[in-house]
Amino acid sequence: MPVGAAEPLPPPGRGLLDGKAVVVTAAAGAGIGSAVAQRCLAEGARVVLSDSHPRRLGETRERLADAYPERVWSLPCDVTDGAAVEALIAGAADRCGRIDVVVNNAGLGGTRPVTEMTDDEWLRVLDVTLTGTFRCTRAALRRMIAQGGGGAVVNNASVLGWRAQAGQAHYAAAKAGVMAFTRCAALDVAAHGIRVNAVAPSLAAHPFLAKVVGERTLADLTAREVFGRAAQPWEVATVVAFLASDYASYLTGEVISVSSQHP
């Protein structure tokens, strides 16, 4: 698509996830998580939404349930709470009968130079973004193995796991950790027929993105994208749905960059 051309529209569902039970963390609001939930529903899945914000989670569930009645549920969960994560996976399995896919989207960012970063800021970002992914993946893999094997985990990483950006040491370290964790976890469960992969978006549109990174930084990052724009959340979600589907049966331990960014 030439730079400056109209943005594409989301493609229709093709039944990639027909009958599968999918859990999506950090699914409230208007970001990648809710776009993933919507795409999974469009592909025929039953979806359990989770988020640490109960009100926004309920609003997201109601919106999606209008279009996909009887196929979407919600369970609040803080991924920094191990007991809550276990309750999420157990609750989702109770509602759906099993779990086929878990999408770990929960993450926490922020901008702070290393020289000004506190221990609490560093640890909070890693706890949500990296350790939260570990907790959810561990619970999901245990459930999938108990079910007899099979299934897929898709983690949300970031191109910052590969590339440097000022003020993002904690976030970049966490996302690089997600990438390494994805590769190692994939080897641990390959014998059970379970796949573990990740996506690494560069710049995805979000209503509050400018507030998080600043207008100048956002403009600089957008200028580095070949298409001259940020990705729409659904454009990341379609890649997640592919990795979650049987079309990706020979992919595991991979990190797929969802990016048009150039150096």
Backbone bond lengths (Angstrom), bond angles and torsions (degrees), N, CA, C in turn:
res aa  C-N    CA-C-N  psi(-1)  N-CA   C-N-CA  omega(-1)  CA-C   N-CA-C  phi
1 M - - - 1.460 - - 1.519 109.50 -
2 P 1.325 119.94 122.32 1.457 121.75 -179.13 1.529 112.01 -61.35
3 V 1.331 115.83 149.67 1.448 120.37 176.58 1.524 109.09 -59.17
4 G 1.323 115.32 133.63 1.455 120.27 178.73 1.517 113.58 92.98
5 A 1.335 118.32 -10.22 1.456 120.87 177.93 1.519 109.80 -70.90
6 A 1.321 116.01 163.12 1.455 120.78 -179.50 1.526 110.38 -62.65
7 E 1.328 116.44 145.83 1.456 120.15 178.03 1.523 110.17 -66.32
8 P 1.331 117.36 144.20 1.462 120.03 178.62 1.519 111.25 -70.12
9 L 1.313 115.40 162.57 1.459 121.43 176.60 1.518 109.71 -99.21
10 P 1.332 118.15 152.42 1.465 119.74 178.69 1.520 111.23 -59.84
11 P 1.318 118.57 135.97 1.469 120.61 178.34 1.526 110.21 -72.64
12 P 1.312 117.50 156.42 1.470 119.79 177.16 1.513 111.09 -69.38
13 G 1.330 116.57 158.27 1.454 120.52 176.25 1.513 111.57 -65.79
14 R 1.334 115.57 148.17 1.469 121.56 -178.91 1.531 112.09 -122.07
15 G 1.321 116.98 13.83 1.458 119.70 179.01 1.512 114.33 75.45
16 L 1.329 117.85 23.36 1.461 121.02 -177.41 1.524 112.80 -61.68
17 L 1.334 116.90 -27.88 1.466 120.37 -175.21 1.528 111.75 -122.30
18 D 1.304 116.75 28.65 1.467 120.85 -178.50 1.526 111.53 -51.69
19 G 1.340 115.74 123.31 1.455 121.56 174.73 1.506 115.77 79.08
20 K 1.325 119.18 -5.57 1.456 121.12 -177.85 1.528 110.63 -80.83
21 A 1.328 115.95 149.32 1.465 122.86 177.08 1.523 108.28 -102.23
22 V 1.327 115.49 122.41 1.466 121.83 -171.80 1.525 109.93 -123.07
23 V 1.324 116.79 135.45 1.461 123.21 172.87 1.527 108.15 -110.75
24 V 1.334 116.56 132.02 1.470 121.46 179.43 1.520 108.69 -125.62
25 T 1.321 118.31 120.50 1.461 120.90 176.82 1.529 110.35 -88.34
26 A 1.329 115.41 158.96 1.474 122.56 -177.98 1.520 110.28 50.40
27 A 1.328 115.71 50.40 1.466 121.37 -172.77 1.520 113.80 -97.51
28 A 1.333 117.79 -1.81 1.466 119.78 -179.24 1.522 110.46 -80.70
29 G 1.332 115.63 159.92 1.460 120.54 174.46 1.513 112.85 89.37
30 A 1.343 115.78 -148.59 1.467 121.08 -172.66 1.518 112.54 -125.65
31 G 1.325 117.62 25.36 1.450 120.39 -177.39 1.514 113.37 -100.52
32 I 1.329 115.44 -154.40 1.455 121.08 -176.14 1.527 111.50 -63.95
33 G 1.330 117.24 -39.61 1.459 120.44 -177.01 1.513 113.28 -59.00
34 S 1.324 116.97 -49.02 1.467 119.38 179.69 1.520 110.95 -68.61
35 A 1.342 117.50 -32.67 1.466 120.54 176.44 1.521 110.85 -66.24
36 V 1.337 117.14 -37.62 1.460 121.01 176.38 1.519 110.32 -64.16
37 A 1.321 116.36 -44.60 1.465 120.23 178.94 1.524 110.55 -59.23
38 Q 1.322 116.24 -45.84 1.463 120.33 -179.61 1.528 111.10 -63.37
39 R 1.326 117.54 -42.64 1.461 120.38 179.51 1.532 111.08 -64.45
40 C 1.326 116.90 -42.19 1.465 119.73 179.04 1.527 111.12 -62.26
41 L 1.322 116.38 -39.89 1.462 119.96 176.22 1.522 110.68 -64.18
42 A 1.324 116.58 -42.46 1.463 120.56 179.13 1.517 111.41 -63.67
43 E 1.333 116.80 -26.07 1.471 121.42 179.08 1.518 112.55 -90.31
44 G 1.349 117.56 6.84 1.456 121.53 172.46 1.511 116.66 99.41
45 A 1.346 118.02 6.00 1.460 120.31 -176.59 1.519 112.22 -82.27
46 R 1.333 114.85 161.21 1.459 122.65 162.66 1.525 105.95 -93.91
47 V 1.321 117.00 134.66 1.467 119.98 -169.65 1.520 111.11 -127.69
48 V 1.326 115.07 131.92 1.464 122.14 171.11 1.518 107.64 -107.15
49 L 1.324 116.12 116.53 1.460 122.14 179.34 1.514 109.58 -88.63
50 S 1.321 116.19 144.80 1.454 120.09 175.10 1.517 110.11 -139.37
51 D 1.313 115.65 150.69 1.457 121.55 178.15 1.523 107.70 -167.76
52 S 1.319 116.94 160.90 1.469 120.92 177.83 1.517 112.27 -88.31
53 H 1.350 117.65 -1.84 1.464 122.45 179.18 1.526 108.79 -110.59
54 P 1.341 117.92 94.98 1.467 120.84 -173.61 1.524 114.36 -57.37
55 R 1.330 118.50 -40.51 1.467 119.71 -177.15 1.522 110.80 -65.78
56 R 1.323 116.98 -50.28 1.469 120.28 179.47 1.525 111.34 -64.35
57 L 1.332 116.06 -33.97 1.459 120.00 177.46 1.525 110.54 -63.22
58 G 1.332 115.63 -44.37 1.455 119.33 178.83 1.514 112.45 -63.08
59 E 1.321 116.30 -39.65 1.467 120.12 178.40 1.533 111.33 -64.41
60 T 1.326 115.97 -40.86 1.463 119.78 178.98 1.523 110.56 -65.50
61 R 1.330 116.80 -43.42 1.466 119.91 178.91 1.523 111.10 -60.35
62 E 1.344 116.82 -44.34 1.458 120.13 -179.54 1.527 111.11 -61.86
63 R 1.332 116.38 -41.00 1.465 119.89 -179.92 1.526 110.92 -63.54
64 L 1.320 116.22 -45.44 1.461 119.59 -178.67 1.527 111.82 -72.52
65 A 1.328 116.82 -33.72 1.459 120.11 -179.86 1.517 111.90 -67.18
66 D 1.326 117.16 -26.00 1.460 119.63 175.97 1.526 111.16 -61.35
67 A 1.334 115.86 -37.64 1.463 120.38 -178.85 1.524 112.28 -89.84
68 Y 1.341 116.08 -28.77 1.464 120.00 -176.02 1.528 110.09 -131.68
69 P 1.330 117.96 68.46 1.467 120.53 -178.18 1.528 111.31 -63.35
70 E 1.320 114.73 146.69 1.470 122.24 176.51 1.522 113.85 70.56
71 R 1.340 118.32 7.60 1.466 119.11 179.90 1.515 113.14 -127.85
72 V 1.334 117.73 10.74 1.465 119.41 -178.33 1.522 110.12 -140.71
73 W 1.324 115.53 132.95 1.457 123.20 178.58 1.530 108.24 -131.79
74 S 1.321 116.42 168.58 1.470 120.19 178.37 1.520 110.73 -137.91
75 L 1.315 115.68 141.86 1.461 123.17 176.63 1.528 108.40 -139.61
76 P 1.334 118.78 115.29 1.470 119.87 177.82 1.526 111.15 -62.44
77 C 1.329 115.91 144.25 1.466 120.01 178.09 1.516 109.98 -160.01
78 D 1.328 115.43 133.51 1.460 122.91 171.16 1.521 106.74 -100.20
79 V 1.331 117.46 115.56 1.467 120.26 -173.20 1.527 112.81 -70.73
80 T 1.340 118.05 -7.04 1.460 119.98 174.50 1.523 111.90 -85.04
81 D 1.324 117.33 -3.39 1.458 123.78 -178.85 1.526 108.55 -109.67
82 G 1.324 116.77 107.12 1.455 120.84 -176.41 1.513 113.23 -58.95
83 A 1.331 117.75 -39.80 1.464 120.72 179.85 1.521 110.99 -65.84
84 A 1.330 116.43 -38.12 1.464 120.35 178.66 1.519 111.04 -66.31
85 V 1.330 117.17 -37.21 1.464 120.83 177.84 1.525 110.54 -64.52
86 E 1.324 116.80 -44.82 1.469 120.33 178.10 1.525 110.42 -61.36
87 A 1.333 116.85 -39.71 1.466 120.89 179.10 1.523 111.41 -66.15
88 L 1.339 116.90 -35.61 1.460 120.70 177.54 1.520 110.96 -62.49
89 I 1.317 116.96 -50.33 1.466 120.72 -177.43 1.530 110.33 -64.72
90 A 1.335 117.02 -42.81 1.461 120.16 178.52 1.525 111.08 -64.45
91 G 1.340 116.33 -42.80 1.454 120.57 -179.78 1.510 112.73 -65.21
92 A 1.334 116.34 -39.89 1.460 120.24 178.33 1.526 110.78 -64.94
93 A 1.340 116.14 -41.28 1.464 119.91 178.51 1.525 110.89 -65.03
94 D 1.334 117.36 -36.90 1.467 120.63 177.45 1.524 111.09 -62.63
95 R 1.332 116.73 -41.42 1.473 120.67 -177.28 1.529 112.07 -72.43
96 C 1.318 115.82 -36.74 1.474 119.77 -172.99 1.519 114.22 -104.35
97 G 1.330 116.43 -11.78 1.447 119.75 -178.08 1.516 113.71 90.26
98 R 1.324 117.71 -23.24 1.453 123.95 177.95 1.532 107.95 -167.65
99 I 1.313 116.82 174.21 1.458 122.12 173.83 1.523 108.10 -126.66
100 D 1.320 115.95 126.17 1.460 121.03 179.28 1.524 113.10 -104.61
101 V 1.332 116.74 -30.84 1.469 121.15 -174.67 1.522 109.16 -142.63
102 V 1.324 116.56 137.73 1.462 121.86 169.13 1.520 108.13 -125.65
103 V 1.319 115.75 127.80 1.462 122.00 177.20 1.521 108.15 -109.65
104 N 1.329 116.06 113.39 1.460 121.53 -179.47 1.520 109.47 -91.63
105 N 1.329 115.03 99.46 1.459 120.92 -176.42 1.521 112.69 -107.12
106 A 1.325 117.86 -13.55 1.467 120.60 -175.06 1.527 111.01 -62.98
107 G 1.308 115.92 132.90 1.460 121.46 178.18 1.511 110.15 -162.02
108 L 1.297 115.84 158.70 1.468 121.67 -179.61 1.519 108.52 -133.86
109 G 1.328 115.87 131.40 1.455 120.87 179.99 1.520 111.94 -115.28
110 G 1.316 114.70 -150.59 1.458 121.63 -176.29 1.512 108.86 136.50
111 T 1.315 115.97 160.46 1.463 120.97 -179.52 1.519 109.49 -123.00
112 R 1.334 116.39 121.42 1.454 121.16 -179.70 1.526 108.87 -159.83
113 P 1.331 118.41 125.91 1.463 119.71 175.45 1.526 110.72 -61.87
114 V 1.319 116.59 149.56 1.460 120.73 179.68 1.526 111.54 -55.26
115 T 1.325 116.78 -37.96 1.460 120.44 -177.06 1.524 112.85 -66.61
116 E 1.335 117.17 -19.19 1.464 120.96 -179.44 1.526 112.86 -111.00
117 M 1.318 117.26 -4.63 1.463 121.95 -175.99 1.522 111.19 -74.50
118 T 1.323 115.83 134.30 1.459 120.38 177.60 1.529 110.35 -91.45
119 D 1.324 116.08 163.29 1.460 120.33 175.08 1.524 110.54 -58.13
120 D 1.327 116.53 -42.24 1.464 119.95 -177.96 1.529 111.66 -63.20
121 E 1.345 117.71 -40.50 1.461 120.88 178.27 1.523 110.76 -63.56
122 W 1.324 115.91 -45.68 1.462 120.78 178.76 1.527 110.79 -60.00
123 L 1.331 116.46 -50.61 1.461 120.97 -174.81 1.523 112.07 -67.60
124 R 1.329 117.45 -35.33 1.456 120.22 -179.66 1.530 111.39 -64.70
125 V 1.333 116.69 -44.24 1.463 120.09 179.43 1.524 110.46 -64.09
126 L 1.329 117.62 -43.41 1.463 119.93 179.20 1.528 112.05 -67.92
127 D 1.325 117.26 -35.62 1.463 120.10 -178.93 1.519 111.39 -64.85
128 V 1.327 116.70 -44.16 1.458 120.06 -179.83 1.524 110.87 -74.00
129 T 1.322 116.41 -50.76 1.462 121.78 -167.78 1.520 113.82 -78.84
130 L 1.316 117.18 -44.66 1.468 121.02 -177.50 1.525 111.98 -97.34
131 T 1.322 117.27 -56.04 1.464 119.01 -177.14 1.521 111.01 -68.18
132 G 1.327 117.75 -32.72 1.462 120.31 175.12 1.518 111.41 -61.98
133 T 1.331 116.79 -40.75 1.461 121.20 176.22 1.524 110.59 -63.02
134 F 1.326 116.82 -41.59 1.459 121.16 176.24 1.525 111.28 -60.38
135 R 1.334 117.44 -47.73 1.467 119.96 -177.35 1.523 111.57 -60.97
136 C 1.327 116.23 -45.74 1.464 120.03 -177.90 1.522 111.40 -68.63
137 T 1.331 116.58 -39.85 1.465 120.10 179.01 1.519 110.40 -65.54
138 R 1.301 117.24 -45.01 1.474 120.58 179.18 1.520 111.03 -57.04
139 A 1.330 116.74 -49.18 1.466 120.23 -179.88 1.525 111.40 -62.49
140 A 1.340 116.24 -41.34 1.466 120.41 -179.56 1.523 111.20 -65.43
141 L 1.329 117.77 -44.33 1.455 120.94 -177.72 1.520 111.42 -65.53
142 R 1.323 116.54 -39.54 1.465 119.42 177.46 1.523 110.50 -61.28
143 R 1.321 117.00 -42.26 1.461 121.07 179.11 1.523 110.59 -65.75
144 M 1.330 117.26 -44.87 1.467 120.40 -179.00 1.521 111.66 -63.04
145 I 1.325 117.30 -40.03 1.464 120.74 177.66 1.523 109.99 -64.24
146 A 1.332 117.05 -43.52 1.464 121.43 179.61 1.522 111.59 -62.65
147 Q 1.317 117.15 -29.23 1.467 121.93 178.74 1.532 112.04 -75.98
148 G 1.315 116.53 -10.29 1.454 120.17 -178.47 1.510 113.93 111.73
149 G 1.340 116.46 6.40 1.461 120.82 177.20 1.508 112.87 94.38
150 G 1.310 115.04 175.95 1.460 121.37 -174.55 1.511 110.69 83.95
151 G 1.325 115.73 156.32 1.458 120.58 -179.78 1.514 111.12 124.39
152 A 1.318 114.92 176.42 1.461 120.43 -177.12 1.520 110.70 -147.32
153 V 1.311 115.39 142.86 1.465 122.81 171.40 1.524 106.98 -118.25
154 V 1.319 116.46 133.59 1.465 121.29 176.14 1.524 108.09 -123.99
155 N 1.311 117.18 120.23 1.458 122.82 -179.45 1.525 110.86 -101.02
156 N 1.314 116.24 146.41 1.453 121.19 177.12 1.523 108.85 -96.81
157 A 1.322 115.97 106.87 1.463 121.49 176.53 1.530 108.22 -98.40
158 S 1.301 117.93 -142.85 1.465 122.75 179.76 1.511 108.29 -168.96
159 V 1.327 116.85 151.24 1.461 119.11 175.08 1.527 111.13 -62.68
160 L 1.334 117.62 -15.71 1.463 119.23 176.36 1.519 111.81 -69.96
161 G 1.321 117.27 -11.39 1.455 119.17 170.15 1.509 112.02 -68.55
162 W 1.336 116.66 -17.48 1.469 122.92 177.61 1.523 112.74 -110.60
163 R 1.333 116.55 -33.33 1.459 121.34 -169.95 1.534 111.05 -113.14
164 A 1.319 115.59 156.12 1.456 120.86 -178.72 1.520 111.49 -94.45
165 Q 1.326 115.70 143.62 1.464 121.77 173.07 1.523 108.02 -147.15
166 A 1.310 116.91 130.88 1.469 121.16 -177.44 1.521 110.79 -58.43
167 G 1.312 115.11 140.45 1.456 120.98 176.38 1.513 114.74 80.75
168 Q 1.342 117.49 4.22 1.461 120.62 -173.80 1.532 113.03 -119.18
169 A 1.320 117.77 26.18 1.467 119.96 -175.39 1.524 111.99 -59.21
170 H 1.344 117.23 -43.66 1.460 119.84 -178.55 1.529 111.51 -67.96
171 Y 1.314 117.10 -44.17 1.462 122.15 -178.44 1.527 110.77 -68.30
172 A 1.333 116.55 -44.20 1.456 120.79 -179.97 1.531 110.90 -64.43
173 A 1.320 116.60 -40.85 1.464 119.94 178.30 1.524 110.45 -63.40
174 A 1.327 116.45 -40.90 1.468 120.52 179.46 1.527 110.72 -64.69
175 K 1.337 116.72 -43.51 1.465 119.64 -178.13 1.530 111.92 -71.04
176 A 1.327 117.36 -34.96 1.459 119.40 173.33 1.523 109.85 -63.27
177 G 1.320 115.68 -36.97 1.459 120.32 175.81 1.517 111.78 -63.87
178 V 1.327 117.25 -40.10 1.466 120.75 177.06 1.528 110.37 -60.06
179 M 1.324 116.75 -41.00 1.463 120.33 178.57 1.525 111.10 -62.08
180 A 1.327 117.11 -49.29 1.461 120.71 -179.03 1.519 111.01 -65.28
181 F 1.318 116.42 -40.40 1.462 120.80 177.33 1.521 110.86 -60.70
182 T 1.323 116.76 -42.20 1.465 121.91 179.38 1.521 110.91 -58.40
183 R 1.332 116.49 -47.03 1.457 120.28 -178.49 1.528 111.83 -63.17
184 C 1.331 116.86 -42.78 1.467 120.16 -177.40 1.530 111.64 -73.13
185 A 1.325 117.07 -42.20 1.467 120.52 179.13 1.526 110.52 -61.03
186 A 1.332 116.63 -36.31 1.468 120.35 179.52 1.525 110.85 -59.32
187 L 1.337 117.61 -40.54 1.455 120.78 179.44 1.522 111.71 -68.97
188 D 1.330 116.18 -34.40 1.463 120.27 -177.90 1.519 112.97 -64.79
189 V 1.331 117.84 -28.20 1.468 119.80 -173.34 1.525 113.60 -120.28
190 A 1.320 117.61 8.37 1.465 120.14 -178.76 1.529 111.67 -59.21
191 A 1.322 117.01 -35.88 1.466 120.45 -178.91 1.517 112.36 -65.63
192 H 1.338 116.66 -18.07 1.466 121.15 178.89 1.532 112.00 -94.61
193 G 1.322 116.35 5.56 1.456 119.68 179.79 1.514 113.80 72.97
194 I 1.320 116.98 20.19 1.468 122.28 179.70 1.523 108.74 -101.33
195 R 1.308 116.44 134.57 1.465 121.66 -179.90 1.527 110.10 -106.53
196 V 1.335 116.54 142.24 1.465 122.40 177.11 1.520 108.07 -130.85
197 N 1.318 116.59 116.68 1.464 122.28 -179.66 1.526 109.75 -134.40
198 A 1.322 116.01 176.44 1.458 120.81 179.43 1.523 110.49 -145.17
199 V 1.318 115.59 154.84 1.453 122.09 168.45 1.526 108.24 -108.11
200 A 1.317 115.62 151.27 1.464 121.03 178.53 1.523 108.87 -130.60
201 P 1.338 117.21 86.53 1.473 119.67 178.25 1.521 110.83 -69.59
202 S 1.333 115.75 152.33 1.464 119.46 173.33 1.524 109.52 -91.55
203 L 1.321 116.77 -67.08 1.465 121.03 -177.43 1.518 108.00 -136.57
204 A 1.320 116.87 114.27 1.462 121.74 -179.63 1.521 109.48 -116.84
205 A 1.323 116.32 133.92 1.468 121.85 -176.83 1.518 110.95 -62.87
206 H 1.323 115.43 141.48 1.460 122.26 178.26 1.520 107.41 -155.01
207 P 1.336 118.35 141.88 1.474 120.45 -177.41 1.525 114.09 -55.70
208 F 1.338 117.02 -28.90 1.465 119.93 -175.40 1.531 112.75 -110.33
209 L 1.328 116.97 15.28 1.459 120.19 -174.85 1.522 112.40 -61.12
210 A 1.328 117.00 -43.29 1.462 120.20 -178.35 1.527 111.51 -62.75
211 K 1.339 116.01 -34.50 1.460 119.38 179.05 1.525 111.76 -68.98
212 V 1.333 115.75 -31.07 1.458 120.18 -177.45 1.526 111.36 -77.62
213 V 1.333 117.09 -46.68 1.469 120.21 -174.05 1.530 113.38 -103.19
214 G 1.336 117.69 -13.75 1.460 120.91 -177.90 1.519 111.58 92.45
215 E 1.322 116.16 146.27 1.462 121.50 -176.06 1.533 112.11 -61.61
216 R 1.330 116.94 -42.38 1.470 119.67 -177.05 1.525 110.99 -66.34
217 T 1.346 116.73 -46.03 1.459 120.09 179.43 1.517 110.74 -63.03
218 L 1.334 116.50 -40.25 1.465 120.18 179.09 1.526 110.94 -61.82
219 A 1.327 116.23 -42.13 1.470 120.07 178.41 1.518 111.00 -63.87
220 D 1.333 117.39 -40.37 1.465 121.22 179.00 1.531 111.01 -64.78
221 L 1.323 116.62 -43.73 1.462 120.42 -179.69 1.527 111.29 -66.28
222 T 1.322 116.37 -40.04 1.466 120.20 179.00 1.520 110.57 -63.37
223 A 1.327 116.79 -38.31 1.464 120.86 -179.56 1.518 112.20 -64.80
224 R 1.329 118.00 -22.49 1.457 121.91 179.68 1.528 112.52 -83.58
225 E 1.342 116.80 -10.68 1.457 120.23 179.24 1.524 109.74 -83.34
226 V 1.324 116.81 131.05 1.455 121.78 -176.59 1.529 111.39 -59.02
227 F 1.333 116.89 -35.93 1.456 120.30 -179.08 1.526 112.55 -81.19
228 G 1.333 117.17 -2.67 1.456 120.54 177.79 1.519 114.21 70.49
229 R 1.312 117.08 21.95 1.466 121.05 -179.54 1.525 108.92 -156.48
230 A 1.323 115.42 164.19 1.461 120.39 171.58 1.520 109.44 -77.13
231 A 1.328 116.18 156.39 1.461 120.26 172.10 1.519 109.16 -68.32
232 Q 1.309 116.79 145.81 1.454 120.80 168.79 1.533 108.24 -78.42
233 P 1.335 118.18 146.25 1.471 119.12 -178.88 1.523 113.93 -52.47
234 W 1.334 117.71 -34.52 1.469 119.11 -179.53 1.527 111.83 -66.16
235 E 1.337 116.90 -24.77 1.458 119.43 179.35 1.529 111.53 -71.64
236 V 1.312 116.67 -29.37 1.462 120.73 171.77 1.528 109.34 -75.74
237 A 1.327 116.10 -40.24 1.464 121.15 -176.69 1.525 112.63 -61.73
238 T 1.328 117.75 -34.83 1.464 119.10 179.67 1.526 111.58 -65.53
239 V 1.327 117.11 -34.34 1.464 120.40 177.62 1.531 109.98 -71.18
240 V 1.327 116.39 -38.70 1.467 120.37 175.69 1.520 110.05 -59.94
241 A 1.333 116.83 -45.73 1.465 120.58 -179.68 1.525 111.31 -61.64
242 F 1.318 116.99 -39.41 1.466 120.19 176.50 1.518 110.77 -60.23
243 L 1.341 117.52 -48.88 1.457 121.02 -179.25 1.522 111.87 -63.43
244 A 1.331 116.65 -30.51 1.460 120.86 178.91 1.517 112.58 -76.78
245 S 1.311 117.29 -17.32 1.461 122.19 -171.45 1.524 112.38 -92.61
246 D 1.334 114.82 169.45 1.460 120.62 177.47 1.524 112.37 -69.96
247 Y 1.325 118.04 -12.04 1.458 120.77 175.77 1.530 111.66 -66.22
248 A 1.337 116.17 -19.73 1.469 120.90 179.52 1.526 110.88 -104.87
249 S 1.316 117.29 32.72 1.469 121.95 -171.97 1.527 113.94 -61.13
250 Y 1.335 118.09 -23.27 1.463 120.12 -178.67 1.529 112.09 -105.51
251 L 1.310 117.39 12.65 1.466 121.64 178.86 1.518 109.84 -106.13
252 T 1.302 117.02 121.17 1.462 120.57 170.25 1.519 108.95 -152.98
253 G 1.332 115.62 147.91 1.456 121.22 -177.09 1.511 113.49 72.04
254 E 1.334 116.55 17.05 1.461 120.86 -177.08 1.534 111.46 -102.34
255 V 1.319 115.53 150.81 1.461 122.65 172.78 1.522 107.65 -119.20
256 I 1.327 116.33 113.79 1.457 121.66 -175.93 1.524 109.50 -97.60
257 S 1.318 116.72 120.10 1.460 120.86 178.28 1.520 109.65 -77.28
258 V 1.334 116.23 125.00 1.473 122.00 174.98 1.527 105.50 -106.81
259 S 1.315 114.85 86.72 1.457 119.46 -167.32 1.525 111.08 -156.75
260 S 1.329 115.39 147.65 1.471 120.32 167.79 1.525 109.19 -117.21
261 Q 1.344 114.96 17.24 1.469 119.95 -175.55 1.519 111.06 -76.69
262 H 1.324 114.99 142.08 1.444 120.85 174.90 1.518 108.79 -119.89
263 P 1.346 118.83 158.01 1.471 121.35 -176.44 1.528 112.59 -58.22
